[in-house]
Amino acid sequence: MRRIINSIILLAIMAIALPSYGQGLKAFKLKNGLSVYIWEDNTKSDVYGIVACRTGSVNDPAEYTGLAHYLEHVMFKGTDKIGALDWATEKPLYDKIIAKYDEMADEADPVKKEAIAKEINELTVEAAKVSVSTEFMNLIESMGGKGLNAGTSFDVTYYHNSFPPYQINKWLEIYSQRMINPVFRTFQTELESVYEEYNMYQDNPSSVQQEFISSKAYEGHPYARPIIGLPEHLKNPRLSKLIDYYNDWYTPENMVLILVGNVDAKQISGRINATFGRLQAKPTPERKTYPDLEIKGRKQYNAKIGYYPNVCLVYKGVPSGHPDEKPLDIAMSLLSNNSNTGTLDKLTIDGELTQGFAYSDSRREQGRNIVRCIPLYDENQRRFESNKSAEKKALKAIEKVANGEFEEWQINSIKNNMCRDFDRRMESNTYKAHMLMDAFISEEDLGQVLNYKDEVMAITTEDIKRVAKQYLTNDYLAIYIEKGKLDKSTKIKKPGYKPIEPPVGKQSLYATQFKNMPIGQVDEKFINFADVQSKQLNDRSKMYYTQNPENNVFSLTLRYGVGEREFRKLGIAADLMNNAGIMGAYEPQQLKEELGKLNATCEVSANSNYLYITMEGYEETLPQACQLLARQILMPKLDEKQLSRIKGSMLGSRQQRKENVNALSSALMQYMIYQDKSSYIDELTDKEVYELQISELTGDINRAANYEAEIFYCGTMPFDNAYEVLSKNLPLVANEKPTTSPQDKPMATVTENTVYFLPNSDAEQAQIYFFMPMEKFDKKDDVIRDAFNQYFSGGFNGLVLDEIRGKRSMAYSAGAYIGTPSLPGNPTYLFGNIGTQNDKANDALDVFMGLITDMPKNADRIDNIKSYMRQEMLTTHPSFRNKAEYMRSLQRVGYNDDPTKENLPKVDALTFDDIVKYYEENVKGKPYCIGIMGNPKDIDVKKLEKYGKVVKLNERKLFNTKDAMF
């Protein structure tokens, strides 16, 4: 062990101003150049692991964009060991597939290209008979791995999941093995999945707009290209180029292993060297360099690609790690921030803009400063103001910051909020890991990254004035997004390939050996709810308290037991409260400033069951912050300009939603489940919105505050101290009204199979929804219900995604699950969703309904499912901040302790026959509804009749048409 430890460079992080959790970080390099970051935290119930590579779409060849993203997809398909049943037979087939892709890329004749694609399909089907491309995912499931996924950005590609601490040796083994001789099996099916992903983005105006903005903001740099790749390259891939990309960029010196959570660096450093040390050291190619964009004067671009107008102003920025990065973050926060005290925030609060916000976009090689704003919607004229007027207003707000017209308290408030947000994020394994990953990708010094708070607090007002003046100049891009239909001329048609059919019940020699690997000691640690303290605050209201062991940031949630079900306008009133003042004391912006000086943020929201008030800050100012909150709730000063803005925003949104494919598909889904009680139908009419008055909304807040409340507090002060502060300062009344919340929204009764079809020729992707009401909820069924969910729809391993995407490439997104209500005795339900090309919709639905009507039986999966469920139960614990609310949700359904104690024996006794029985009793043959939105030119409506009565819908049926203004 000593020899191994001496072979690495060990860097201990110490003597820097961090909370105690910062001391658990260790960083070292292996001999092959691979970096390792380990952050020990034995208070966590699991470990979060990442393997990241310092490469992304930025290194895609100009003539083969999309390679980095393609590679991320096929890195799950195994190696010459993982998933290989007979590599000697498979390898020649694999080599032929690689050669055929080169041949197809060189072929210009479309007919011949299609013929080659068919040959590739035949070879792929043949190769699938001697391999298991899902084996990697199956093995991760078997060891209790959760959240398995990957991501590709411009500068990084990373692979991640969380897992039980005692499975660390297995995780290190398989994550290192996946990097040794990877085999990009079923490349053809993954190509189709990426096509579907591309189509999904084409239906999303936000994605299309962001691509357009990037193309101008980063012109001349690969950042200007979409990460997914250009459509002409997606259609003409070369597998050989993908292999070249992997060999070039996935080098140990260009990679990092990150482990955060319940892990011991000393115990596992030798194992890390034995596993990841196997990766062969080799040099990384020299990166291309690109000149930064010269922006001189104002340059305007226009695009008609939005549902409503909006403006993007682009200024020069700095790359990640630049000395000006943090001062610029503060300067941009003077424009907009979480406390809503920025100059753009003021325009929104004053009703001058519908929305305005600003941020720094710092990437590894270049950066920009971005300002986005949506013009005000004039409720009387029933139209948005011009983009030009919005730009004018935004420029005045920017000018104030550029000229240094801000006060010292604003700077201090922003800096304190940045430090508080850092503390909050550092409570998360995931955030810590991603922070370390970002530092590696940008080649930033770890000490500086971890010393974030000291660096922020050291920034002076002069630093901020300097960067504001230097970067927020008259040299900028003005990008005008106007209303218009998206260009969908690059549609990719379905190819009609044969599905792959891997052998059932087979596994590789590697899988057998992997499953037999020894694991660490399994400690059955249950959630301890004894540290959640509670006490009555009033006749009905109750306080729940949990200790914060990590920092001095408090969080407070005040949950009044009434919502929009009783007061239909409460959601709008809550929205107004976010920019309200205090009667006779503070104007809205003044109250924001007072809260900012206290380093506290407050947010009000409402749903059908509750009115929520959440607050965060530092405990030393808790009494003052609560006093301001109480005064605002009891004497709110709601603002007429804000009401006009909210009314305009609501009406503007309604004006375009019949053209918005995402809104239409959501409305279809709601109609299918709730019929006339859909939230799009059972809503305020346009006339009611237009006639909203401040007085009635103020009354709704006052009336809601008369109901009993649950108060959830997390902080460092002792329980009795916290109780004293909150009982004296929160807006609670005596003799509160009793709550009837929560209630579950009644779902529609389904008596016959029905297909609701919504024709839409603008949808690039068809959206398919499935709904089946099921048995009443009882916690005694939790284990079998979860087991069915894992078998039927358990991520990559579930039947739905595997059959529809994995084997047949019919969709990028496909899933189904059994949903449960808030209260026992109410019905559960099976819900499914598929997003697929219109010309694949009929076929995809056929496959899904085949699973519903005659579920395939694979008893070999039961061991994996039981292993996953047992380990998932033991390692999924709520954070200390969410513990009390989690406990209350469990109590509502009948648990008084950690459900794992009651359910583990049920998992151990589970058989595959139990899953089959549950399916046959609760799913098979039961009535259902299907909702489909798509292009009637590509979807055979007649064929849908085999699944039930077809009901054609139109937009008017899905939305409230009473007193409609549009």
Secondary structure, 3 states (H helix, E strand, C coil): CHHHHHCCEEEECCCCCCCHHHHHEEEEECCCCCEEEEEECCCCCCEEEEEEECCCHHHCCCCCCCHHHHHHHHCCCCECCCCECCHHHHHHHHHHHHHHHHHHHHCCCHHHHHHHHHHHHHHHHHHHCCECCCHHHHHHHHCCCEEEEEEECCCCEEEEEEECHHHHHHHHHHHHHCCCCECCCCHHHHHHHHHHHHHHHHCCHHHHHHHHHHHHHCCCCHHHCCCCCCHHHHCCCCHHHHHHHHHHHCCHHHEEEEEEECCCHHHHHHHHHHHHHHCCCCCCCCCCCCCCCCCCCEEEEEEEEECCCEEEEEEECCCCCCCCHHHHHHHHHCCCCCCCCCHHHHHHHCCCEEEEEEEEEECCCCEEEEEEEEECEECCCCEECCHHHHHHHHHHHHHHHHCCCCCHHHHHHHHHHHHHHHHHHCCCHHHHHHHHHHHHHHCCCHHHHHCHHHHHHHCCHHHHHHHHHHHCCCCEEEEEEEECCCCCCCCCCCCCCCCCCCCCCCCCHHHHHHHCCCCCCCCCCCCCHHHCEEEECCCCCEEEEEECCCCCEEEEEEEECCCCCCCCCHHHHHHHHCCCEECCCECHHHHHHHHHHCCCEEEEEECCCCEEEEEEEEHHHHHHHHHHHHHHHHCEECCHHHHHHHHHHHHHHHHHCCCCHHHHHHHHHHHHHHHHHCCCCCCCCHHHHHCCCHHHHHHHHHHHCCECEEEEEEECCCHHHHHHHHHHHCCCCCCCECCCCCCCCCCCCCCCCEEEEEECCCCCEEEEEEEEEEEECCHHHHHHHHHHHHHHHCHHHCHHHHHHHHCCCCCCEEEEEEECCCCCCCEEEEEEEEEEEHHHHHHHHHHHHHHHHCCCCCHHHHHHHHHHHHHHHHHCCCCCCCHHHHHHHHHHCCCCCCHHHHHHHHHHHCCHHHHHHHHHHHCCCCCCEEEEEECCCCCCCHHHHHHCEEEECCHHHHCCCCCCCC
